[in-house]
């Protein structure tokens, strides 16, 4: 079932975590990769807009 977890990690970190050749060929994650992400909080913002991966 495709929930978009790998795509979410890609959009947050700019790293594609599908490393296994069978994953890429079948377009599904078989073996998970790893990526670091720094999530920042803007104290001037409210709600979901508070959380960002951008420095500004």
C-alpha positions as CSV (number, residue, x, y, z in Angstrom):
1,X,0.0,0.0,0.0
2,X,1.5,3.3,-1.0
3,X,1.0,6.0,1.7
4,X,3.8,8.3,0.4
5,X,6.2,7.9,3.3
6,X,9.3,7.7,1.1
7,X,8.0,10.7,-0.9
8,X,7.5,12.7,2.4
9,X,11.1,11.9,3.5
10,X,12.3,13.0,0.0
11,X,10.4,16.4,0.2
12,X,11.7,17.1,3.7
13,X,15.3,16.1,3.3
14,X,16.0,16.1,-0.5
15,X,17.2,12.5,-0.1
16,X,15.6,9.5,-1.8
17,X,15.7,6.6,0.6
18,X,14.9,3.8,-1.8
19,X,18.3,2.2,-2.3
20,X,17.4,-1.4,-3.1
21,X,17.3,-2.0,-6.9
22,X,14.2,-4.2,-6.5
23,X,12.5,-1.3,-4.7
24,X,13.2,1.1,-7.6
25,X,12.2,-1.5,-10.3
26,X,8.9,-2.4,-8.6
27,X,8.3,1.2,-7.4
28,X,7.8,0.2,-3.8
29,X,10.0,0.4,-0.7
30,X,11.4,-3.0,0.3
31,X,14.4,-2.0,2.4
32,X,14.2,1.4,4.2
33,X,16.9,3.9,3.8
34,X,17.8,6.7,6.3
35,X,17.8,10.5,6.1
36,X,18.4,13.2,8.7
37,X,16.1,16.2,8.8
38,X,16.2,19.4,11.0
39,X,12.7,20.7,11.7
40,X,12.6,24.2,13.0
41,X,9.8,26.1,14.9
42,X,8.9,29.7,14.1
43,X,7.7,31.4,17.4
44,X,6.0,34.2,15.4
45,X,3.8,31.7,13.5
46,X,0.8,29.6,14.6
47,X,-0.6,26.2,13.8
48,X,1.1,24.0,11.3
49,X,2.9,27.0,9.8
50,X,5.2,27.0,12.9
51,X,7.1,24.0,11.6
52,X,9.5,24.3,8.8
53,X,12.7,22.8,7.3
54,X,13.8,26.2,6.0
55,X,16.3,28.4,7.8
56,X,14.2,31.6,7.3
